[in-house]
Amino acid sequence: MISLHKVDRSRQDSIWVGGIEYKIHTPFPYWIAFSKKIEGLQLTGKKTINLYELDYLYKPEYIKRPNRSKKQPRGNKPFIPEDRKSGYKELCKFFLNEQPLPRPAGKKDNVIGLDWLIDSEYIYAAFLQQYRIDLIKTDLHWHDFLALFYGLTGAKINEIITARYSKDTKGSMCEMRKMYEIRKKRAKLPEPEME
């Protein structure tokens, strides 16, 4: 969560499991990949995820060695909680970035309004157009990315999401209905392939 009133404005870069801090990768591409894994669970109807597939989110452990001012990595391997299930729950909390105010649930009538990968070009263009941020050249923190994404206005991605959620209402003008159908058809996401 972004909090501008705090003196320490550092961004969350770790999760806590069993009283131990675990450093995690925070740039948005890691979390878009995480969202695809979660989405895969929902689409396939699986109830469990292979928790070892989430190891890429953890950073190597850094420790201070005696008589050295710099922190040295303990090794190349990430420092991962022994209780991976609790780690997964904390990763989900980081991903969701829950805010105290009510937020839209994201799905209406089982329609997916946004796909991070399929819509990536529109998201990239919106960030470049509105914020002058080149998402390919920056390591934007996941929470910062979400805050900016929620604040996008007047971008093509907004039109696409609106078109995906739009419903035809009876009694509306024929031309309006045709326009919405064309927009909806253009913006519709492909059906996911089941393996």
Secondary structure, 3 states (H helix, E strand, C coil): CCCCCCCCCCCCCEEEECCEEEEECCEHHHHHHHHHHHHHHHHHCCCCCCHHHHHHHECEEEEECCCCCCEEEEEEEECCCCCHHHHHHHHHHHHHCCCCCCCCCCEECCEECCCCCCCHHHHHHHHHHHHCCCCCCCCCEHHHHHHHHHCCCCCHHHHHHHHHHCCCCCCCCHHHHHHHHHHHHHHCCCCCCCC
